[in-house]
Amino acid sequence: MTDVKKTVLFEKHAALAGKAQIVPFAGWMMPLWYKSISEEHKAVRTTAGLFDCTHMAVLKIAGKDAMNFLNALITNDVSRLKPGKAQYGYVLDTAGNIIDDVIVYCIADDNFMLVANASNEQKVKDWIVKNQAGQVEVSDLKDASLPDGRVDIALQGPASAQCVKNIFGVDVSGLKSLSFTYGKTKDLDLIISSTGYTGSKISFELFVHPAKASLLWDTILEAGKNLGIIPCGLGSRDSLRIEAGLPLYGHELDGDFNISPFQAGYGWAVKLQKDNFIGKDAIAKKTDYDTEVARLKFDGGKGIRPIRQLDGILDDDGICIGQVLSCAAAGDKQIALALIKKEFNSPGNSVGIYYLARNAGHIQQGRKEKVALGEKLTTDIKGLVIERFEKF
């Protein structure tokens, strides 16, 4: 635990949540929840929630050759980006495997900001250094000594646009997805990006200097009191992204099943028609696949056993057609993301769950510890395939 880092907002969480709700995540001490996951989930869907994302990797890629370098590094077409726009894509290794999914922000024609997952920060940095070419400067914007340093705080949900307007006087209600603008007060200067990881139609990520993160956090919570805005932890961030169908690296991307962007529903972010990029030839061979990520809905609530990762997905005949990747409660339902046979992934199709053994007692009762495609099993709970993604 001695090497686990604390974000610049750690003291805020300790004061609000208490130590019991703070857990290690991706090398950082992070809040799991403040009051409850369900309450925070509901707030994001009805008012808004504030998330500490300052653990995320935020890198500056600048210089005369920055655009060309990024275009060779990332699967999407960075050459199409204009200042004020952002783009989702993937960093691949030479075998076409996902190193991380990232968002690239065009600050200027020769200045870009790249945001990556905290769990993959070092991998991404090492890969960038290994492949760095041309006149390109790379710096870590989480470094508080940099004048243009940036960390990420996310404000997600219907009330977030009004909160931003109340604080900064900027009308962001019409800001298109993957676009950004700027906001200033006497003490704050930040990037306001229409991005997020909750599936909210109205959602923003606020990039502020690390030294000002605590001030921004306090300012939003104070201004958001009358709007119903509350701080939210990792638990609701996960349940919200699952409900919306958004992938998590290691679960719906890469991971034990080596899931490709095509299988995850993000083939549009891999531009095979552009000039060469790292991993292009290898990932081009992954456009044909038998299994893909599906979003499924089941009953939940009191008295119903929660669905867990790797539980079996069954067809109407009880044949195993896939496995659960992630699952979360959403109101009185459970929403699961699963890797299933492609032919069964049509909204409205009925599916079942086979619960894996979770303890010695289950094993003694004959319940399996793992399942395989094609196995005949007993359905424990029935559900439906629903649309792959949903906005709220």
C-alpha positions in Angstrom: 0.0 0.0 0.0 3.0 2.3 0.4 3.3 2.8 -3.4 -0.4 3.7 -3.8 -0.7 7.3 -4.8 -3.2 10.0 -3.7 -4.9 12.3 -6.2 -4.8 16.0 -5.7 -8.4 15.7 -4.3 -7.6 12.9 -1.8 -8.1 15.2 1.2 -11.5 16.2 -0.1 -12.6 12.6 -0.4 -11.3 11.7 3.1 -13.3 14.5 4.6 -16.5 13.7 2.7 -16.4 9.9 2.5 -14.4 8.6 5.4 -11.7 6.0 5.1 -14.1 3.1 4.8 -15.2 4.1 1.3 -11.8 4.9 -0.1 -10.1 2.0 -2.0 -6.9 1.4 -4.1 -7.7 1.6 -7.8 -5.1 1.5 -10.7 -2.4 2.6 -8.2 -4.4 5.4 -6.7 -6.5 5.8 -3.6 -10.0 6.6 -4.9 -13.5 7.0 -3.4 -15.7 4.0 -4.1 -18.8 5.9 -2.9 -19.8 8.7 -0.6 -23.4 7.8 0.4 -24.3 4.9 -1.8 -23.7 3.7 -5.4 -27.4 3.7 -6.2 -27.9 7.2 -4.9 -25.0 8.5 -6.9 -26.1 6.6 -10.0 -29.6 8.2 -9.7 -28.2 11.7 -9.2 -26.3 11.5 -12.5 -29.4 10.4 -14.3 -31.6 13.0 -12.7 -29.5 16.0 -11.7 -25.7 15.6 -11.9 -22.7 14.0 -10.3 -19.1 15.2 -9.8 -16.2 12.7 -10.3 -12.6 12.8 -9.4 -10.8 11.8 -12.6 -7.5 13.4 -11.7 -5.8 10.0 -11.7 -6.3 9.7 -15.4 -3.2 10.1 -17.7 -3.1 13.6 -19.4 -0.3 14.1 -21.8 0.8 17.0 -24.0 1.9 16.0 -27.5 3.2 19.2 -29.2 5.5 20.3 -32.0 5.7 20.6 -35.8 5.3 16.9 -36.3 2.8 16.2 -33.5 -0.2 15.5 -35.7 1.7 13.1 -38.0 3.1 11.3 -35.0 -0.3 10.9 -33.4 -1.8 9.8 -36.7 0.8 7.0 -36.8 0.2 6.1 -33.2 -3.7 6.1 -33.1 -6.3 4.2 -35.1 -8.6 7.1 -35.7 -7.7 9.9 -38.3 -6.1 12.6 -36.2 -5.5 14.7 -39.4 -9.2 15.5 -39.4 -9.1 17.2 -36.0 -9.5 20.9 -35.8 -8.8 23.1 -32.7 -11.7 22.7 -30.3 -12.5 19.1 -31.3 -11.6 15.8 -29.7 -11.5 12.2 -31.0 -11.8 8.7 -29.6 -9.4 6.0 -30.8 -7.0 3.2 -29.8 -3.2 2.8 -29.3 -2.2 -0.6 -30.6 0.9 -2.7 -30.4 2.4 -4.2 -33.6 0.3 -7.3 -33.2 -2.9 -5.2 -33.3 -3.7 -5.7 -29.6 -5.1 -2.7 -27.6 -2.6 -0.9 -25.4 -5.3 1.5 -24.4 -8.3 3.5 -25.6 -7.7 7.2 -25.6 -9.2 10.6 -26.4 -7.1 13.1 -28.3 -8.0 16.8 -28.0 -6.7 19.3 -30.6 -5.7 22.4 -28.7 -3.9 23.9 -31.7 -2.6 22.6 -35.1 0.7 21.7 -33.4 -0.6 21.1 -29.8 -2.6 18.1 -28.7 -3.8 16.7 -25.3 -4.1 12.9 -25.0 -6.1 11.4 -22.1 -5.6 7.7 -21.3 -6.6 5.3 -18.5 -4.7 5.5 -15.2 -4.2 1.7 -15.2 -2.4 2.0 -18.6 -0.6 5.3 -18.1 2.9 3.8 -17.9 2.3 1.5 -20.9 1.1 4.4 -23.0 4.0 6.6 -22.0 6.6 3.9 -22.7 5.0 3.2 -26.1 5.0 6.9 -27.0 8.6 7.3 -26.1 9.6 4.1 -28.0 7.9 5.3 -31.1 8.5 9.0 -30.8 9.5 10.5 -34.2 10.1 14.0 -35.6 9.9 17.3 -33.9 7.6 16.2 -31.0 7.6 17.3 -27.4 5.8 15.0 -24.9 5.0 16.1 -21.3 2.9 15.0 -18.4 0.3 17.6 -17.8 -0.4 16.2 -14.3 2.9 17.8 -13.3 1.8 20.8 -11.2 5.1 22.6 -12.0 4.0 23.1 -15.6 2.2 26.4 -16.4 -0.2 24.6 -18.7 -0.7 21.5 -16.5 -4.1 19.8 -16.6 -6.1 17.2 -14.6 -9.6 15.9 -15.3 -12.7 16.5 -13.1 -15.9 15.1 -14.7 -19.4 16.8 -14.2 -22.0 14.5 -15.6 -25.8 14.7 -15.9 -28.7 17.0 -16.9 -27.9 19.8 -14.4 -24.2 20.0 -15.4 -24.7 22.6 -18.2 -26.5 25.0 -15.9 -23.9 24.6 -13.3 -21.1 25.4 -15.7 -23.0 28.5 -16.9 -23.7 29.7 -13.4 -19.9 29.5 -12.5 -18.2 30.5 -15.8 -20.9 32.4 -17.7 -20.4 30.1 -20.6 -23.4 28.5 -22.3 -22.4 24.9 -23.1 -25.9 23.6 -23.6 -25.3 23.5 -27.4 -21.7 22.2 -27.2 -21.5 19.1 -29.5 -20.1 15.8 -28.3 -16.4 15.6 -28.6 -16.0 19.4 -28.7 -14.6 21.7 -26.2 -14.4 25.4 -25.2 -12.8 27.3 -22.4 -14.0 28.8 -19.1 -12.5 31.4 -16.8 -13.1 33.1 -13.5 -10.7 35.3 -11.5 -9.0 32.1 -10.1 -9.9 29.3 -12.5 -8.9 28.7 -16.1 -10.1 25.5 -17.7 -11.0 23.4 -20.7 -14.7 22.4 -20.8 -15.1 19.3 -22.9 -18.4 17.7 -24.0 -17.2 14.2 -23.1 -17.7 11.6 -20.4 -18.0 8.0 -19.3 -21.6 7.8 -18.0 -23.8 7.8 -21.1 -25.3 11.1 -20.1 -26.5 13.3 -23.1 -25.3 16.3 -21.1 -21.8 15.6 -19.7 -18.6 17.5 -19.3 -15.0 16.9 -18.4 -13.2 19.9 -16.9 -9.5 20.1 -17.4 -7.9 22.4 -14.8 -4.4 23.1 -13.5 -3.5 20.5 -10.7 -3.0 23.4 -8.2 -6.5 24.6 -8.8 -8.3 21.2 -8.8 -9.4 21.5 -5.1 -10.8 25.0 -5.8 -12.8 23.8 -8.8 -14.1 20.8 -6.8 -15.3 23.0 -4.0 -16.7 25.7 -6.4 -18.8 23.1 -8.3 -20.2 21.5 -5.2 -21.1 24.8 -3.7 -22.7 26.2 -6.9 -24.4 22.8 -7.5 -26.2 22.5 -4.1 -29.4 24.0 -5.4 -29.2 21.9 -8.5 -28.9 18.6 -6.7 -25.3 18.0 -7.7 -23.4 15.5 -5.5 -19.9 14.0 -5.4 -19.8 10.5 -6.9 -17.3 7.6 -6.6 -16.0 4.8 -8.7 -18.9 2.5 -8.0 -21.5 4.6 -9.7 -19.0 5.5 -12.5 -18.9 1.8 -13.3 -22.6 1.1 -13.0 -23.4 4.2 -15.2 -20.9 3.1 -17.9 -22.3 -0.4 -17.9 -25.9 0.8 -18.1 -24.9 2.9 -21.1 -22.9 0.1 -22.8 -19.5 1.7 -22.5 -16.4 -0.5 -22.5 -13.8 -0.8 -19.8 -10.3 -1.8 -20.8 -9.6 -5.3 -19.5 -13.3 -6.2 -19.6 -15.0 -5.2 -22.9 -11.7 -4.3 -24.5 -8.7 -6.6 -24.7 -8.6 -8.6 -21.4 -8.8 -12.3 -21.2 -10.8 -12.6 -24.4 -8.5 -10.2 -26.3 -11.6 -8.2 -27.5 -11.0 -6.0 -30.5 -12.6 -2.6 -31.2 -14.7 -4.3 -33.9 -16.1 -6.8 -31.4 -16.7 -4.0 -28.9 -18.8 -2.0 -31.3 -16.1 0.6 -32.1 -15.0 -0.3 -35.6 -15.7 3.3 -36.6 -12.7 4.4 -34.5 -10.3 2.2 -36.6 -9.7 4.0 -39.9 -8.2 1.2 -42.0 -8.4 3.5 -45.1 -5.9 6.0 -43.8 -2.1 5.7 -44.2 -0.2 3.2 -42.1 -0.5 3.3 -38.3 1.0 1.0 -35.8 -0.8 -2.3 -35.7 -2.8 -1.6 -38.9 -2.0 -4.8 -40.8 -2.6 -7.0 -37.7 -5.9 -5.4 -36.7 -7.2 -5.5 -40.3 -7.3 -9.3 -39.9 -9.7 -8.9 -36.9 -12.6 -7.5 -38.9 -14.1 -10.9 -39.2 -15.2 -12.4 -35.8 -17.7 -14.9 -34.3 -18.4 -13.2 -31.0 -19.1 -9.6 -30.0 -20.1 -7.5 -27.0 -23.8 -7.4 -26.3 -25.8 -5.4 -23.8 -28.4 -7.5 -21.8 -31.2 -6.7 -19.4 -32.3 -8.9 -16.4 -34.5 -8.4 -13.4 -32.7 -7.2 -10.3 -33.5 -6.0 -6.8 -34.1 -7.6 -3.5 -34.1 -11.4 -3.5 -32.5 -11.8 -6.9 -28.9 -13.1 -7.0 -26.6 -10.6 -8.7 -25.0 -11.5 -12.0 -21.2 -11.7 -11.9 -18.3 -11.6 -14.3 -17.9 -14.9 -16.3 -21.4 -16.2 -15.5 -22.6 -18.1 -18.6 -25.0 -16.7 -21.2 -27.4 -19.3 -22.5 -29.8 -19.5 -25.5 -33.4 -20.7 -25.2 -32.2 -24.3 -25.4 -29.8 -23.8 -22.5 -26.7 -23.9 -24.7 -23.8 -21.6 -23.6 -23.4 -18.8 -26.2 -21.1 -16.5 -24.2 -20.0 -15.1 -20.8 -20.6 -12.0 -18.7 -17.9 -9.3 -18.9 -19.4 -6.7 -16.5 -22.7 -6.3 -14.7 -24.4 -3.6 -12.5 -27.6 -2.8 -10.9 -29.7 0.0 -12.6 -32.9 0.6 -10.6 -34.8 -2.6 -10.4 -32.9 -4.1 -13.3 -29.4 -5.6 -13.9 -27.6 -4.6 -17.0 -24.8 -6.9 -18.2 -22.2 -6.5 -20.9 -21.3 -9.9 -22.3 -19.3 -11.5 -25.1 -21.7 -13.7 -27.0 -22.0 -15.4 -30.4 -22.7 -12.8 -33.0 -25.8 -14.4 -34.4 -27.6 -14.1 -31.0 -26.9 -10.3 -30.6 -30.2 -8.9 -31.8 -32.3 -6.6 -29.6 -35.4 -8.6 -28.3 -33.7 -12.0 -28.3 -34.2 -13.9 -25.1 -31.2 -15.2 -23.2 -30.5 -16.9 -19.8 -27.9 -16.8 -17.1 -26.0 -19.7 -15.6 -24.6 -18.6 -12.2 -21.1 -19.9 -11.6 -20.1 -21.5 -8.3 -18.9 -18.8 -5.9 -18.0 -20.9 -2.9 -17.4 -24.5 -1.8 -21.0 -25.1 -1.0 -22.0 -24.2 -4.6 -19.4 -26.7 -5.9 -20.7 -29.4 -3.6 -24.2 -28.8 -5.1 -22.8 -29.5 -8.5 -22.5 -25.9 -9.8 -19.6 -25.3 -12.2 -16.7 -23.0 -11.6 -16.3 -22.2 -15.3 -18.3 -22.8 -18.5 -17.5 -23.2 -22.2 -19.3 -22.3 -25.4 -21.6 -25.1 -26.5 -22.2 -26.5 -23.0 -25.7 -27.5 -22.1 -26.6 -25.8 -18.8 -29.6 -24.9 -16.7 -31.0 -21.4 -16.9 -31.1 -19.6 -13.6 -32.6 -16.3 -14.7 -34.0 -15.1 -18.0 -33.4 -11.7 -19.7 -33.2 -9.9 -23.1 -30.7 -8.6 -25.5 -31.1 -4.8 -25.7 -29.6 -2.1 -27.9 -25.8 -2.1 -27.8 -25.6 1.5 -26.5 -28.0 3.9 -24.8 -27.9 7.7 -24.0 -29.7 9.1 -21.0 
